[in-house]
Amino acid sequence: MSFSISDALIQEHNDRRTADLRDDCDHFTRQLARRRIDFDVLVRRAEQFRVAVPSWGLGSGGTRFGRFGFAGEPRNIFEKLEDCEAVFQLVRTTPGISLHIPWDRPDNAAELGRFAETRGLFIDSMNSNTFQDQAGQAHSYQFGSLSHTKAAVRRQAVEHNIECIEIGRRLGARSHTIWIGDGGNFPGQLHFRRALDRYLDSLRVIYAAVPDTWRLFIEHKLYEPAFYSTVLNDWGTSYYCARELGPKAWSLVDLGHHAPNVNVELIVARLIQFGKLGGFHFNDSKYGDDDLDAGSIKPFQLFLIFNELVDAELSRVPGFDPAYMLDQSHNVTDPVESLITSTIELVRAYVQAHLVDRDALAAAQESNDAILALQTLKQAFTTDVGPVLAHARERSGGAIDPIALYRSSGYRAKKASERPAAVRLGAGIV
């Protein structure tokens, strides 16, 4: 039998912490009352928050220089879903799973779907891989995929994306995400306009295969693996392509895909305003696309992003329904712990954004009072909403202290004995 974290184990863990949590909640409830904020409303918002876990995030990541495995690393998609279940059991906000093909290509989609469903999980989004060559592949993506100069390479990349969509149909997915590594390393290597035209032509074929109830997410990136130029290089180009394709196409924002110090929250606001913000790949970074745990480097930026998202939510912006997904590479941490931590930080930023006094902020903005506007945001950001998050997890059947329970359960050691070392799965920074 495969070890899993049981409800009984969670309840035992929570029983030892309930009294302290009640004390914290009572104190925080009184604090919020002075600001005319309802504690229970915040708890319900925390309970309702959802973010999808990436299947590729359950293995060890890597750098250009090496990849380091760890004990109990999942060897196939079923073992990845076991680890996804552990994350979900502890935080209760991650039932959706993003799959990456061909890494997660199932032999039997129905079997995989049942395996996920029995664990309270579902397949949320599909992701294609045309940034790596696979064994037996007829054409190489060394010089591009959907925008390649050769029609045969573009056709191969298009067919792979359509295959991903067909697998997703059988699994009950509801979106498909495309990220390409296409670009140039030298001046003159690409004809910029022709490359984008070829990319759009390829996307149009894929777009036609997307079910009407799905969304197609296109993910821009300023750099890497090509550093001189990329075909889908920024949010403006992404918006242009999504608009050209039609209503099923949306821009996806990965927090690591921008130049250092770019104002990502402004990009988010613009895409909301233009009606093409499809969702996020959440992570964090110091220098580039580090794919670190969300909120580990720039927690204030994460809060400011959620400030824009919550403002749109409360304003009932037409068509606003972003998909939240994690996209991380775990080189020095236990992936389950990192995904738990990131999920908690996303819910934290989401709840903190609901603390912003919108009337006071609007008044400060209208009167050009920069200090009062900043103070209004900082008051929400510096508020410790930990009791709200812990109570929401407890009410949903999760753990009051997820990392403490995960470690005390011995989950990783048990998986190490269940999963002898094997040929490592492909992963990557997406």
C-alpha positions in Angstrom: 0.0 0.0 0.0 1.2 3.5 -0.9 1.5 5.8 2.2 -0.7 8.8 2.2 -1.5 11.5 4.8 -4.8 10.5 6.3 -7.7 12.6 7.6 -7.1 11.0 11.1 -3.5 12.1 11.1 -4.5 15.7 10.2 -7.2 15.7 12.9 -4.7 14.5 15.5 -2.3 17.2 14.4 -5.0 19.9 14.6 -6.3 18.8 18.0 -3.0 19.7 19.6 -3.1 23.2 18.0 -6.8 24.2 18.2 -6.7 26.1 21.5 -3.8 28.3 20.4 -5.5 28.9 17.0 -8.7 29.9 18.7 -6.9 32.4 20.9 -5.1 33.9 17.8 -8.4 34.1 15.9 -10.2 35.8 18.7 -7.5 38.4 19.0 -7.4 39.0 15.3 -11.2 39.2 15.1 -11.1 42.1 17.6 -8.4 43.8 15.6 -10.3 43.6 12.4 -13.5 44.8 14.0 -11.8 48.1 14.7 -11.3 48.4 10.9 -14.9 47.2 10.2 -13.7 44.0 8.6 -15.4 40.7 9.1 -13.0 37.8 10.1 -15.4 35.1 8.8 -15.7 36.8 5.4 -11.9 36.6 5.0 -11.9 33.0 6.1 -14.5 32.1 3.4 -12.4 33.9 0.8 -9.4 31.9 1.8 -11.3 28.7 1.6 -12.5 29.5 -1.9 -9.1 30.3 -3.3 -7.8 27.8 -5.9 -4.4 27.3 -7.5 -3.4 24.4 -9.8 -0.2 22.4 -9.0 2.2 21.6 -11.8 2.9 17.9 -12.3 6.5 18.8 -13.3 7.0 20.7 -10.0 7.0 17.4 -8.0 10.3 16.3 -9.4 13.7 17.9 -8.9 14.4 20.8 -11.2 17.8 21.8 -12.5 20.0 24.4 -14.1 22.0 24.5 -17.3 24.8 22.9 -15.3 23.2 19.9 -13.7 20.2 18.3 -12.1 20.2 16.7 -8.7 17.6 14.0 -7.8 16.4 13.2 -4.3 15.1 10.3 -2.3 11.5 9.3 -3.1 11.3 11.4 -6.3 8.3 10.4 -8.3 9.1 8.1 -11.3 5.8 8.5 -13.3 2.7 10.5 -13.5 0.8 8.3 -11.0 3.5 8.9 -8.3 3.4 12.6 -9.1 -0.3 12.6 -8.4 0.3 10.9 -5.1 2.5 13.8 -4.1 -0.1 16.3 -5.5 -2.6 14.6 -3.2 -0.3 15.2 -0.2 -0.2 18.9 -1.0 -4.0 19.0 -1.4 -4.6 17.1 1.8 -2.6 19.6 3.8 -3.6 22.9 2.2 -7.0 22.1 0.6 -6.7 24.7 -2.1 -5.0 22.7 -4.8 -7.3 20.1 -6.4 -6.4 21.1 -10.0 -3.4 19.6 -11.7 -1.5 20.9 -14.8 0.0 18.2 -16.9 3.0 18.5 -19.3 3.2 16.3 -22.4 5.2 14.3 -23.3 6.5 14.0 -19.7 3.1 13.0 -18.4 1.6 11.3 -21.5 -0.7 8.6 -20.1 -1.0 5.1 -21.6 -4.6 5.1 -20.5 -6.3 8.5 -20.0 -9.3 7.0 -18.3 -7.2 5.2 -15.8 -5.3 8.3 -15.0 -8.5 10.3 -14.6 -9.9 7.8 -12.2 -6.6 7.8 -10.2 -6.8 11.6 -9.8 -10.6 11.6 -9.0 -10.3 9.1 -6.2 -7.8 11.5 -4.6 -10.0 14.5 -4.9 -8.0 15.9 -7.8 -8.8 16.8 -11.4 -6.7 17.6 -14.5 -7.1 21.3 -15.0 -4.7 22.3 -17.8 -2.5 20.8 -20.5 1.0 22.1 -21.4 2.9 21.3 -24.6 6.7 20.8 -25.0 8.2 22.1 -28.2 11.3 23.5 -26.4 13.0 20.1 -26.2 13.7 17.4 -28.7 12.3 14.0 -27.7 13.5 10.5 -28.6 12.3 9.5 -32.1 11.3 13.0 -33.0 11.5 13.5 -36.8 12.6 17.2 -36.7 14.6 19.2 -34.2 13.5 22.4 -32.4 17.0 23.7 -32.2 16.1 26.7 -34.3 12.4 27.0 -33.3 9.1 25.2 -33.3 5.9 27.1 -34.1 7.8 29.8 -35.8 10.5 27.7 -37.5 11.5 28.6 -41.0 10.7 25.0 -42.2 7.0 24.1 -42.6 7.6 20.5 -41.6 9.0 21.5 -38.2 6.1 23.9 -37.6 3.6 21.2 -38.6 5.3 18.7 -36.1 4.9 21.3 -33.3 1.3 22.0 -34.2 0.5 18.3 -34.2 2.1 17.9 -30.8 -0.1 20.7 -29.4 -3.2 19.1 -31.0 -2.2 15.8 -29.4 -2.1 17.6 -26.0 -5.6 19.0 -26.5 -6.9 15.5 -27.4 -5.4 14.0 -24.3 -6.9 16.8 -22.3 -10.3 16.2 -23.8 -10.2 12.6 -22.5 -9.0 13.8 -19.1 -11.6 16.5 -18.7 -9.2 19.4 -18.8 -10.4 22.9 -19.6 -7.4 24.8 -20.9 -4.2 24.4 -22.9 -1.0 26.4 -22.3 1.7 27.1 -24.9 5.2 28.3 -24.2 7.8 28.3 -26.9 11.6 28.7 -26.7 11.7 30.2 -30.2 14.1 33.1 -30.7 17.5 34.2 -31.8 20.9 34.5 -30.2 22.6 36.7 -32.7 21.6 39.9 -34.5 20.3 39.1 -38.0 19.5 35.4 -37.1 15.7 36.0 -37.3 13.6 38.2 -39.4 11.5 39.5 -36.5 8.2 40.2 -38.4 8.3 36.9 -40.4 9.0 34.9 -37.3 5.9 36.3 -35.6 3.8 35.8 -38.6 4.8 32.1 -38.8 4.0 31.8 -35.0 0.6 33.2 -35.5 -0.2 31.0 -38.5 0.7 28.0 -36.4 -1.4 29.2 -33.4 -4.4 29.6 -35.7 -4.3 25.9 -36.5 -4.0 25.0 -32.8 -6.7 27.5 -31.9 -9.2 25.8 -34.3 -8.6 22.5 -32.4 -9.3 24.0 -29.0 -12.8 23.1 -27.7 -15.2 26.0 -27.4 -15.5 25.6 -23.6 -11.7 25.8 -23.2 -9.2 28.6 -23.0 -5.9 28.8 -24.9 -3.2 30.4 -22.9 -0.1 31.9 -24.6 2.9 32.6 -22.4 5.4 35.3 -23.2 9.0 35.5 -22.2 11.6 38.2 -22.7 14.6 35.8 -22.8 15.8 32.2 -22.5 16.8 30.0 -24.2 17.5 32.7 -26.8 18.9 35.8 -25.2 19.1 38.3 -28.1 15.4 38.0 -29.1 12.3 35.9 -28.5 9.4 35.6 -30.8 6.7 36.1 -28.1 8.7 38.6 -26.1 6.4 40.7 -24.0 2.8 41.3 -22.8 2.0 43.6 -25.7 2.9 41.0 -28.3 1.0 38.4 -26.3 -2.0 40.6 -26.2 -1.8 41.3 -29.9 -1.6 37.5 -30.7 -4.5 36.7 -28.3 -6.6 39.4 -29.9 -5.8 38.2 -33.4 -6.7 34.6 -32.5 -10.1 35.3 -30.9 -12.1 34.9 -27.7 -10.7 31.6 -26.7 -7.1 32.9 -26.6 -5.7 34.6 -23.5 -2.4 36.0 -22.3 -0.7 34.1 -19.5 1.7 35.9 -17.1 4.7 34.0 -15.6 6.3 36.1 -12.9 9.8 35.1 -13.9 9.5 36.0 -17.6 10.3 39.7 -17.4 13.4 41.8 -17.2 14.5 42.6 -13.6 12.5 45.3 -11.9 9.7 45.3 -14.4 6.4 46.6 -13.0 4.5 43.3 -13.3 1.4 44.6 -11.5 1.0 47.3 -14.1 1.2 44.6 -16.8 -1.5 42.7 -14.9 -3.7 45.8 -14.8 -3.3 46.5 -18.5 -4.3 42.9 -19.5 -7.3 43.1 -17.2 -8.2 46.5 -18.8 -7.9 45.1 -22.3 -9.9 41.9 -21.4 -7.1 39.4 -22.1 -5.7 38.3 -18.8 -6.0 34.6 -18.8 -4.0 33.6 -15.8 -0.7 33.1 -14.1 2.3 30.9 -13.6 3.2 31.9 -10.0 6.8 31.7 -8.8 9.5 34.2 -7.7 12.9 35.3 -8.8 16.0 37.4 -7.8 17.8 37.7 -11.1 16.0 35.9 -13.9 13.5 33.0 -14.3 14.7 31.5 -11.0 11.4 29.6 -10.5 11.7 30.0 -6.7 8.8 29.5 -4.3 6.1 32.2 -4.6 6.7 35.1 -2.2 10.2 34.1 -1.2 12.0 37.1 -2.7 9.4 39.8 -3.6 6.4 39.4 -1.3 5.3 43.0 -1.7 5.2 42.6 -5.5 3.1 39.5 -5.1 0.7 41.5 -2.9 0.6 44.4 -5.4 -0.3 41.9 -8.1 -3.1 40.5 -6.0 -4.2 44.0 -5.2 -4.9 44.5 -8.9 -6.6 41.1 -9.2 -8.9 41.7 -6.2 -9.7 45.2 -7.3 -10.9 43.7 -10.6 -12.8 40.9 -8.8 -14.6 43.4 -6.5 -15.3 45.7 -9.5 -16.8 42.8 -11.4 -14.8 43.4 -14.5 -16.6 41.7 -17.4 -15.0 38.3 -18.3 -12.5 38.5 -15.4 -11.8 34.9 -14.4 -8.0 34.3 -14.2 -6.6 30.8 -13.9 -4.0 30.5 -11.1 -1.2 27.9 -11.5 2.2 27.4 -9.9 5.3 26.9 -12.0 8.4 26.2 -9.9 11.7 24.4 -10.1 12.9 22.9 -6.9 16.7 22.4 -6.8 17.4 22.6 -3.1 14.1 21.9 -1.4 11.6 19.1 -1.0 9.0 19.9 -3.8 6.0 19.0 -1.6 7.2 21.5 1.0 7.9 24.2 -1.6 4.4 23.8 -3.2 2.8 23.9 0.2 4.7 27.1 1.0 3.9 28.8 -2.3 0.2 27.9 -2.0 0.1 29.5 1.5 1.8 32.6 0.2 -0.6 33.0 -2.6 -3.6 32.7 -0.3 -1.9 35.1 2.1 -1.5 37.8 -0.6 -5.1 37.2 -1.8 -6.5 37.7 1.7 -4.3 40.7 2.4 -5.5 42.3 -0.8 -9.0 42.0 0.6 -7.9 44.2 3.5 -7.2 47.2 1.4 -9.5 50.1 2.2 -10.6 50.7 -1.4 -12.5 53.9 -0.6 -9.5 55.4 1.2 -7.2 54.3 -1.6 -9.4 55.9 -4.2 -9.7 59.1 -2.3 -5.9 59.3 -1.9 -5.5 58.7 -5.6 -8.0 61.3 -6.6 -6.3 63.9 -4.3 -2.8 62.9 -5.5 -1.8 61.9 -2.0 1.1 59.5 -2.7 2.0 58.9 1.0 -1.6 58.1 2.1 -2.1 55.8 -0.9 1.1 53.9 -0.1 0.2 53.7 3.6 -3.2 52.3 2.7 -1.6 49.5 0.8 1.1 48.9 3.4 -1.5 48.6 6.2 -3.0 45.7 4.3 0.3 44.2 3.4 1.8 44.3 6.9 -1.2 42.7 8.5 -0.5 39.2 9.7 -3.4 37.1 8.3 -1.9 33.9 9.5 -4.9 33.1 11.8 -7.3 33.5 8.8 -5.3 31.1 6.6 -4.8 28.5 9.4 -8.5 28.6 10.3 -9.5 28.3 6.7 -7.3 25.2 6.3 -8.7 23.7 9.4 -12.4 24.3 8.4 -11.6 22.7 5.0 -10.0 19.6 6.5 -6.4 20.7 6.1 -3.6 21.1 8.5 -3.2 24.1 10.8 0.6 23.9 10.3 1.1 22.0 7.0 4.9 21.9 7.0 5.1 20.6 10.6 2.6 17.8 9.9 4.3 16.9 6.6 7.7 16.5 8.3 6.3 14.7 11.4 4.5 12.2 9.1 7.7 11.0 7.6 6.1 11.2 4.1 9.4 11.7 2.2 11.2 8.8 4.0 8.3 6.5 3.3 8.2 7.5 -0.3 11.9 6.9 -0.5 11.4 3.3 0.5 8.4 2.9 -1.9 10.2 4.4 -4.9 13.6 3.0 -5.5 15.8 5.2 -7.6 15.1 4.9 -11.3 15.8 6.8 -14.5 14.9 10.3 -13.7 11.9 12.0 -15.3 12.3 15.0 -17.6 11.5 18.3 -16.0 12.5 21.8 -16.8 11.9 25.5 -16.2 8.9 26.4 -18.2 
